[in-house]
Amino acid sequence: MNLLKPHLSLWQILQMNFGFFGIQYSFGLQQANMSPIYQYLGADEASLPYLWLAGPMTGLLVQPLIGAMSDRTLSKWGRRTPYFLIGALLCSICLLVMPFSPALWFAASLLWILDAANNVTMEPYRAYVSDRLNKDQHALGFLTQSAFTGLAQTFAYLTPTLLFLMGIDKDAVNSSNIPHLTVIAFMIGAVFSISTVAWSVKSTPELPLTEEEIAHIKSQKTGIQATLAEIVDAIRNMPSTMRQLWWMKLFQWYAMMCYWIYIVPALALSIFGTRDPNTSAFRDASLLNGQIGGFYNFVAFIAAFALMPLIRKWGPKYVHALCLSLAGISMMLLPSVQQTWLLFVPMVGVGLAWASIMGNPYILLAGSIPKERAGVYMGIFNMFIVLPMIFQMITLPFIYTHWLDSNPTNVIVFAGVLLCIAALLTLRIQEAAVENS
């Protein structure tokens, strides 16, 4: 147990987590642009979930492996830092190439690498909060990551609109039929990915490990077989709080993927009356999604700090249930909105939920896992994100065709219902605590 961790100021915690800005800018670009990119390259609406499978499939493989490996890594740069830098560099390269994809298969394949790179960086970053901060600062550490998520994705969603306001033609496209607005946004993301992570590493280096911690790491078996055995053992001995979080996250992430995949086609139909991705109206819908997406992410940025007093008073469980409920109601109402300015009202509820999703479940988790296994448990916990996503992408095409009348607006309503169910499941979680100081 390391009892000598310095108590960090808010400014130091912000610097420590600044790399999350670059990571989440990249994720924001994916959320806002991958469905339109796929459709520009010829994909039909019903096949979109299959094309998104790359992200969660790589996450399923990469997250627990990288988490377990970082727990056992000894290097002059630290346990987590090598993964931060390698992942961020690969991510930057993929972001540069993505908007020049010559074909649908190329873009879908590249997303596998891009998402793997993001996860190589992000999973050790989650564990780093437990490494660097004492237990009484966990909430602030994870909610700071949530704030950077909101801020980064605000910029990611709004970048095409800002470029349009600067005079770039929204209808100008490259040889792959991808708008120049999107191309430039991905180039900006490539710069942010590596530069913000490098800043965090420079400003807030890892704490030196104690002799006891080094001895513990050296005593562990190495190699892929030992790493897989560690993951299996961690799953078998998973804390009860973590097991209960699974059911909430199943419905929560199924719903969010429904929203991200179908929000642009839904807006194109409900606001602009088109389903043709080759029209100017469809590109207007993509820009509109950037605007409302930027707004809800800005709400998430503000809410990440504004929720702190409520979390101290009520606890993360009840605050999370409330935020999910508000987002569920907002999504159910969204397709009935006919005026663009009114779309920003339900986005408040979505933004509150997004802030909570990126912070409160990790607060609940960090209080229930042993610190020496923080990396592997953070990796396994993020399997609770990708497994619902995979399940969603396999099952939604059938649901879309047979139950939702092949209508993208119905998918958004369906997502709202699932978020309300997730809120009810959150209330069933029994919090447990482990000494992580």
Secondary structure as GFF3:
##gff-version 3
##sequence-region A 1 437
A	DSSP	alpha_helix	10	16	.	.	.	ID=ss1
A	DSSP	alpha_helix	19	40	.	.	.	ID=ss2
A	DSSP	three_ten_helix	45	47	.	.	.	ID=ss3
A	DSSP	alpha_helix	48	51	.	.	.	ID=ss4
A	DSSP	alpha_helix	54	72	.	.	.	ID=ss5
A	DSSP	alpha_helix	81	97	.	.	.	ID=ss6
A	DSSP	three_ten_helix	98	100	.	.	.	ID=ss7
A	DSSP	alpha_helix	104	132	.	.	.	ID=ss8
A	DSSP	three_ten_helix	135	137	.	.	.	ID=ss9
A	DSSP	alpha_helix	138	165	.	.	.	ID=ss10
A	DSSP	alpha_helix	180	203	.	.	.	ID=ss11
A	DSSP	alpha_helix	211	219	.	.	.	ID=ss12
A	DSSP	alpha_helix	224	236	.	.	.	ID=ss13
A	DSSP	alpha_helix	240	270	.	.	.	ID=ss14
A	DSSP	alpha_helix	280	306	.	.	.	ID=ss15
A	DSSP	alpha_helix	308	314	.	.	.	ID=ss16
A	DSSP	alpha_helix	316	333	.	.	.	ID=ss17
A	DSSP	three_ten_helix	334	336	.	.	.	ID=ss18
A	DSSP	three_ten_helix	340	343	.	.	.	ID=ss19
A	DSSP	alpha_helix	344	357	.	.	.	ID=ss20
A	DSSP	alpha_helix	360	366	.	.	.	ID=ss21
A	DSSP	three_ten_helix	371	373	.	.	.	ID=ss22
A	DSSP	alpha_helix	374	402	.	.	.	ID=ss23
A	DSSP	alpha_helix	408	426	.	.	.	ID=ss24
###
